[in-house]
Amino acid sequence: MSTEAVEQYNTALKAGQKFYKNAVASGTDPYPPVLDELIEGVSLAGQADLGLVSIPSELLVGTKSAGRVFALAGNFMPLLPLASEFGSKWVSLCSAHLSDEGIRDPIRCYEYLGRFYVQEGNKRASVLLSYDAPSLPAIVTRLIPRYSEEPQVQLYYEFMAFYALSRLYGLSFNRSGDYARLQAALGFAPDHVWTEDERRRFSSGFTLFKSAFARCSPRNPEITAAEALLEWLALYPFSSLRDLTAAQLYPQLDAIWPDIAAKYGSSAIPVSTLPEAKGQSVLKKLKRIALADHIDIAFIYAFDPETSAWTRAHDEGRRYLESVMGDQVTVQVQHAYNHDYLGAIEKAAESGARLIFATTPAMIAACRKAASLHPELKILCCALSKPYTGVRMYHTRSYEIKFIAGVMAGVMAGREPIGYVANYPILGVPAEINAFALGAKSVNPKAKVLLRWTCVSPDPVRELMESGVKVLSNRDVIRPESGRSALELGTYMIGDEDTPISLLTPIWHWGKLYEQIVHSVFSGAWADIERSKSIHYWWGMDSGVIDVKLSDALPSAVRGLGNLLRRNFAAGSVSPFRTEMLDQSGAQRTDGEVALTPEQVMRMDWLCDNVQGEIPAFDKLLPMSRETVRLLGVYKDELPPVQEVPQLQ
């Protein structure tokens, strides 16, 4: 016998005995699982011969039958003494492996639900695994379970479709659709069959990625390397793996690990519904003394304030911030020409900015990448979306405005239907529609709201008017402007000769939000929230960031009711959704006893029973609207992925 082979057997034997003892102590099976026992009574759809496959070692988990299972521990290391027949044959195979001859014959095994069970070649597998072989050549027969509604089976069928294209094992996901998302993220069409060169390039890069992933995975063992890769690919091209070492890749992965854990976990969106309290403890006051009292701020604009009402409103907020903060702030503006959002953020950082306000949702991806590259920056993006590591989101609870508007409309419409024009089926919009419908219903129990969408129809207002609507809520502009038609200023009535009469106009005070965010930096409240626990600032009328202007055209009693609601919202004493709510099918969504959480409100994807209309499907949207819905849509996770730029060339 080869001395080295004997030594290797003794080392493997110790590893097997250790595994056995630990398994017995913990009450788990110390032997490899037996496939015949696992599939007893299971309905199979058939089997498929896959031929010669290089199977990842970590997926070789058991044996096909129970014949020699007691010779091996669950880690496939030997349990029988060296003097046994098993030990002698194991050493002979090991000697062959160490010689020029090598172990030539592949093992034979069955694959079931992505795991492999040896039918022939247990000792060969054990020898190779004792040397930490990353993969083993095997002749594989796949056992196919009958399709069912069981999530594990459905995911496996998605894997089989992916395997038919890629011929790759070793990538596992826990969420439906992720195999297709990976195919798209790598730049492949849904039916693209991988070439041998593409498999080789991917396997090389994924092996490197798994080395960095191994340092993060103990924090969340249920997350797979493929899931982490898919999230990483949202920020970095796969091709960049060619120029990185595992040590260089790890900081990138570590920076976004909380995002990965949040996406593949069950954590709720952290939401701040109120600015920091005015009063501070003695400890916070002492902390405040140690903090800097000046900060450089940058506003990133996607559009010109002269032509965009949205950007103009944020620019007014910027000027308000400068006027109230004075010498405490230095403010710059960076324009993201040609949608180069990351370039604009980088330029702002190079110019000294340490607090950055990105003013449109389209900048989310650029903000995420900038945060991973520059952890010293404080970055916020104006979007109703899930916050990410190093990026905080901010927006307003516009549904409060819509509830008041619904009350005004419900009174003024009488027995007539009320029109409502929505923009996109994105997070927060169904809540606004429902708040409006509930407001109308609170004063007019028979009120019906006719819903139309600008992302579906080129002229939804005209459609509503032709339906006989005399009171409607149109899209909201950020602030009223002289000379603009009331058709663009919130809720109004249609008077004689189709003349619009304004009833209520929403008002945004972005400057007050910016002021309070800056104060939170100075007070230390910003630093009190860990970077790995980002947050969504979702502020309402009680923060002073939003308000409504009630028209003099309203009857005095109705205007008085509107002002009473304004004061109650400002005091934080009213909630539109703390009432019984039925959806369009008649199912009860809330009983009115328990308030909805901010995340439940934000993620509403259903409509109240007095709304006539529907949330439009993606294929019903006008082409110009689809990018926004892919980014923020209430059903964005259900959409088929978009093919990205090719990554494996």
N, C-alpha and C positions, 0 to 999 in steps of 0.2 A: 504494500500500500504506500502511496505517496505520503510523506510526512506532512506536507502542507495540506493535503486533502483531509488527513486525519485531524489535524489541528482545526481545520475549517469546520469539520463535523462536530467536534467538541464545542466550538464556539456557538454553532447553530443549535446544538443540543441544550446549552445553557439558556439561550434565548427562548427556545421552546418551553423549557421547564419553568422559566420565569413567567412567561405568558400564561401557562397552565395554572400556576399557583395564584397569580393575580386574579384570573378569571374565577377560579373556585372560591377565592376569598370574597369576591364581589357578587357571587351568586349567578354568574353568567356562564354560558356554555364554553368550555375550554377547547372544544374541537371545531374544525371547520364546519360550516353548515352544509347540509346534504340537500342537493337540489331535488332529488326524488321525493324527499319528505316535504319540501316546501311547496311543491306543485301538486301534492296529493289532493284530489278533489277539485283542483282548479280547471276551469274550462279553457282549453287552448284553441286558438284559431288555426294553428298549423305550425310549420317550422320552415326555416330557410337555411340552405347551406351558403355560408359567406366565404368559404375558401380560406386561404392563408391570410391571417390578420395579425398585425402587431398590436397586442393588447397591453394597455397600461397596467403596470404591476399592481397598483393600488386597487384595481377592479377585479383582480383574481381573489375571490373570497371563499370558495368552497370546493367540494367535490361533487361529482354527478351522483355517485352511489356511496353507500356506507361501508363498502368493502374494506378499505385500508385506512378509514378516517381516524382510527385511534392511534395510528402511528405518527400523526401530525398534530401539533397544536394549532389553534385558530389562526396564528400568523404564518402557518405553513412551515414552521421549523420542526425538526424531528423530536420525538419523545422517546423512541426506543434506544436501548444501549448500542454502543458501537459494535459489540460482538454479535448483534442480531443480524439476520439475513437482510433486513431493511438497511441497517447501518452499513453493511458491507457493500451493498449495491449503491448506496448513496455516495460512499467514498469513491467507488469506481467511476461513477458519473462525474464526480468532482475532479478526479484525476484527468478524465478526458477533457473536461472544461478548461483545465489549466494547461493542457498540451496543445500542440498545433492542430490536433484533430478537432477539438471543441465538441460541444453538444450540437449535433447537426439536425437531428429530427425535431420538428415542432411538436409541441404537446397537442392533444386533442381535447376540446372542451365545449361545453354548452354555454350559451349566453341567454340570460333571462332577466328582463327589466334592467338591462345595462350592466349586469354583473356576470362574472364568469365562474364556471364550475368545471373542474378538471375531470375528464373521463379517462384519459390515458396520459400518463407522464407526471404523476404527482411528485416523484423523486426528482425528475428533471426540473420541475418548477421550483421545488424546495431549494435545490442547489443554486439555481440562478437568483432566486430571491435572497439567499444568504449573502450574495455579493451585491445586493441592492441594485439589481438590474432594473432600469426604468421601465422596460417593456419586455414582453416575451412573444416569440413567434408561435402562432397557434392555428390549427385548423378548427374553424368555429362553426357550430350549428346553432342557429337562433331559434328559441322557442317563443312563439308569438301568443300573448294572452288575447283572449277574445275582447273586443272593444266594449267598454262600459263607461259609465259616468264617473267611475272612480278616478280622482285627480291623478293618482300615480300612473294609471293606465293611459289616460289621455295625454299626459306629458310624455310617456314612452312612445306613443304613436307619433307625436311631434318630433321626438328624437329620431325615430326610424326614417321619417321624411328627410330630416337633416342629414342622417348618415347616408342615405341614398345619393345625396349630392356631394358630401364631403369625404365619405369613407373614414371618418374620424371618430374614435372613442375618446373618453377622458374629459368631455365637456358636459357638465350637468347643470340643469337649471331647476328651480322650484316653482317658477311662474310660467303660466301658459303664454305662448307667443315669443318667448325670449330666444328660441332657436332661430326663428324668422328674423328677429331684430338683429341678431348677430350676423346673419347672412347679409342683411341690408347694410349694417354698420361697416362691414368689410368691403362694401362697394359692389356686391354681387346682386344680380337679378334674382327674383324668388326661385327660378328654376335653373339657375346656373350650376353646372356640374364642375366641381373643382378639378383642376389639372394636378398632376403629380408635383409640379413645381410649386403650385399654390399650397398644397398640403405641406410640402417641406418648409416653405417660408413661414407658414402659420405655426407649425409645430415647433420650429426653432424659436420664434418670438414668444409663443405661449409658454414654453419651458422656462425662458428667462422671466416672464411675468410671474409664473408660479413661485419662483425663488423669492421674489419680493413679497408676493402674497403670503408666503409661509410665515413671514414675520408679523403680519397683521392678523391672520386667521384665528389665532388663539383667543382674540378678544370676542369674536363672534363665530364659533365653530360651525354654525348652521349655514353660513354664507359660503358659496362655492367660488372657486377661482374664476369660473366662466362668468358668474354674476358680477364679480369685481371687475373683470375685464370689460364687460359691456358698459359699466358705468364709467370706467376710465376712458373708453373710446369716445365718450361724449365730449371729452376735452382734448384728447391727444390722438394723433393718427397712429395706426398700428405700425406704420413704416418707421416711426421714431424709435422703435425697439431695436432696430439695427444698430443704432448709435449709442445705446445705453448699456450700462452694466446693471446688475441687480441692485448694487449699492446706490447707483444714481436713480434708479427707478423707484426705490422704496420711499424717498421723501414725497414724490408725486402721489403715490398711492396712500401714504400715511395722511397727507393733507386732505384727501377726500374720503377717508375711511368713515367718518361719521355720516356722510351722505350715503355711502353704500349701506351702512348699518340701518339707516333710517328707511331707505328705499326697500330693502329686503327684510325689514322688521315690521313691527306693528305700532311704532311710536306715532303719536298724534303730532300735528303741526303746532309748535309752540307759538301762541298768539298773545300779543300785548294789546289789550283793548283800551288802555288808558295811558297817557303820559305819566312819567315819574311824578309821584306825589310831591307837592310843594314843600311840605315839611321834611326835614332831614334829622336823623339821629346825630348825637354828638360824634359817634364814630365816623359817620359819613362826612360830617363837617371837617373832622381832622383829616380824613382822606382827601377831601377837596383842596385843602391847603397845599398838599404835596403834589397836586396835579398841575399841569401846564394851564395857563389861562389864555392861550392863543392857539389857533389851529388854522391850517391851510386847507381850503375846501375847493373841490372842483365839481362843476355840474357838466354832465355829458348830455349833449342834445343830438337827437337823430334828425331833427327838422329845424328849419329856420323859424324863429319866433314871429317873423313878419308874415309868414304864410301858414303857420300851424297854430290853431287856437290852443291845442294841448301844450305845445312847447311854450307858447306865450304865457300861459297861466303859470307854468313852472318858473319861467324867467321872471315873472312878477314876484313869485315867491322868493327867488334868489335876491332880487333887489330889496324886498322887505327884510330879508335876513341881514343883508349888509347894513340897512338903515338902523335896525334895532341892536345889532351886535357890535357895530362900530369897529374899533381897533382890535377887538378880540378875534376877529376873523380876517383872513385874506382869501378872497374868492376869485376863482378863474372859471372860464367857460371853455369847454372843448367841443368842437363840432365833429361828429363822426361822419365825415364825408364818405360817400360810397359804402356806407354801412360798416366801416372799419371801426367797430366799437372797441375792440381790444387795443387797437392802435391809439385811439383817443384816450383810453384809460392809462395806457403806458406813458403817453405824452404828459398827461396830468400828473402822474407820479414823478416823472423826471423833473417836472416844474415845481415840485415840492408839496403837492397835495397829499394829505394823509386821510382825509374824509371825502368820499366820493359818492355823489348822488347820480345814478344812472336813471334817466327819466322815462324810459319806455321799456315794456316787457321784452322786446326783441333783444335787449342787451343782456339777458340772463346768462347765456352761455359764456359771453365774454367776461362778465363779472366773475363767474365761477373760476375761469381760467386765471384771471388776474389775481383772485384771492389765493389760489394755490401757488402762484409764482411770487406773490408779495404778501406774506402773512402780516406784515406791519400795517397794511392799509385797512381802513374801515370803509367797507363798501356796502351801499344800499341800492336796490333796484326797485323802481316803482312798478309793481305788478302784484296781482292777486294770485300768488303761486306758492308752492312749497319753498321754504327758505333752505339755503344750502350752507355748507361750511364756509365761514368767512364772508357770506353774503346775506344781509338782512333785507327782507322785503318790506315795502310800505305801501299802503293804499287806504282808502276810506270806506266806511260802512255805508255805502250809498243807499242800501235798502231802507235806512231810516228816513231819508228824504222821500223815497218812493212810497213809504207807508203814508206819510202826510199827504203826498200828492194823490194817493188813492182815496183818502178820506175826502179831499176837496172834490175830486172827480165824481165820487159816489154821490155826494150831495147835489152837485150841479147837473148830473146826467139824468136824474129822476128815473124814469122807466126805460130810458134808452140804453143800448149797449155802449160800453166804454172801449175806446181803442188804446192799444199799447204797442209801441214800436220798440223792439229790442235790437241790439246790434249783433252780437255773436253768442253762440251757446258755450260760453266760457265760465270759469269758476266765478261764482258770485252773482251772475246774471239771473239764473232761475230764482235765487233768493230775492232779488229786486222785483222780479215779476210777481212772485208770491206775496211779497210785502205789499205791493200795490193792490193786488187782488183782495188781500185781507183788509186793507184799509178801506177799500170801496165797500166791501161786505159788512164792515163794522157799522156803517151808517145807512147802508142800503142792502138789506139781506138778500134781495133778488138780483143784485148787480152782476152782470156778465161782462167779462173782459175779453175782447177780441184781440188775439195776439198775432202780430206780423213781425217779420225779420228783415232788416236791411241787407243781411248776408244772403238772402234768398231772392228777394224781390227788388227790382230797380226803383220802384216807387210804392213802398208800402203805405205811405200816408194817403195817396190817391186811392188805393184799394179800400182802405178803411172808410174814407169819405164816401165812396160809392156804395159801401155797405150800410150807409145811413148813420154812421157815427158822428156825433156832434161834440163830444168831449174826448180828448185823447192825450196820452203822454208820449211825446216824441223822444228821440234821442236827446241826451243832455249835452249841451256844450259846457265847457269848463267855466266860463264866466259870461254874463250878458254883455253885448256890445251894441252901441248905438247904431242904428241903421240895419241891424240884423232882423230878419223876420221872426215873429213869435213862433213860427213853425219850427224854429231851431232852439227854442228856449224853454224846454220842459213841457209842462202840462197846460193845455189851453182849450178854449171852446171855439167852435166854428160859428161865426155870426152870419149876418145877412151878407149875401153875395160872397160867401165863403171867406169872409174876413176873419182872421184869427184874433182871438181875445185872450191874452195871457192870464192864467190863473195862478201859476206858481213857477218860480224859477229857482233852480238849484245854484248854490254858491260854494265854491271851493276856496279855502284860504291855505294854499300850500305853504306859504311863508311861515304860518304858525306851526305847522308840522316841522319844518326845517329848523325853526328856532328851538323847539322843544327837544329835537334830536341833538342839536349842538349842546344844549344845556345838559343833556344826559351824559355827554362826553366829559364836560367840565366837572360835573358833580360826582363822577365815578360810577353812575348807574350803568353806563355802557359796559364798563369793565367788570361789573358784577355778574354779567352773563358770560359763561365760558364760550370761547370761540367755537368749540365743538358742539355747542347747543345754540345754534342760530335761532332767529326769532322773526316773527312777522308782526310788524306794527300795523294794526287794523283799527284805526281810530274813527270815532263817530262824532256826533254833534256835541257830546259831553267834553270833547277836547278842543272845540272851537275851530276845527279844521274844515268842517262842512256846515252849511246852514241853508235855509230857503228864504226866498223873498216872496211874500204873498202879495198878490195883485190887489189894487184898489177896486178892480172890477168884481171882486168877491163880495157878496152881501156881508155886512158888518158882523153878523152872528157867525157866519161861516169863517170869516177871517179871524174872529176871536177864538174859534175852536182850533184853527190852525196854529195860532200863536200859543195857545195852551199846550198843544202837542209839542211845539218847539221847545217850550220851557221844560216840559217833562223829559224830553229826550236829552236836553242839555244837562238836566239834573241826574240823568241815568236812572230814572224811575219808571221807564216804560220799555217793554220789549215786544215787538210786533209778533213774534213767534211763540209767545207764551199763551197759546190758545189752542183749542182743538183744531186740527188741520186734517182735511180729507184730500186725497189726491184725485186725479181725474177718473180713476177706476172706482172711487168710493171707499178705498181703503184708508183707515185711520193712520196717519203718520205721526201725530202727537196728540196727547190727551189734554194738553194745557196745564198739566200739573208740574211737569218737569221742563225746565228751560233747555233749549237746544244748546249744545256746545258751539263755540265759534267755528270749529272745523266742520261740524254737521251743517251749519248754515252755509259756510263757504262752499261745501261740496254738494249742495242740493242738486239733484239731477231729475227732479220731478216737478209737476205743476199742480196747483190747487184746483179743486173741483169746479170753481167758478171761472176758470180760464178756458177759453175756447181757442184752441191752437195747439201746437206741439213744438217740442225741441227738435229742430231739423236734423236729419241724418247728414253725415258728412258729404255724401254724394249729391245732396240737394243744395249744397252751398255754392254760391258764386265762386269762381276760381280765385278771385282776388282775396277772398275771405279765408281760404283754407289754411294758409300759413299760420295765421293767428290762432285758429282753432287747434291746429296740431300742437302749438306751443302751450296753450292754456285751456283747451276745451274740457268740458265736463266728462267727455268720453275719450280723451286723448290716448289713454292707455289701451283702449280697445281698437285703435286704428291700426291698419297694416303699416309696417315701417316703411320709411322712404329710403330708397337706395342711395347710399352716400358715394363719395368719390372712391374709385378702386384703391385698395390698400395693400394688395399683395403682389404688386408688379415689381 
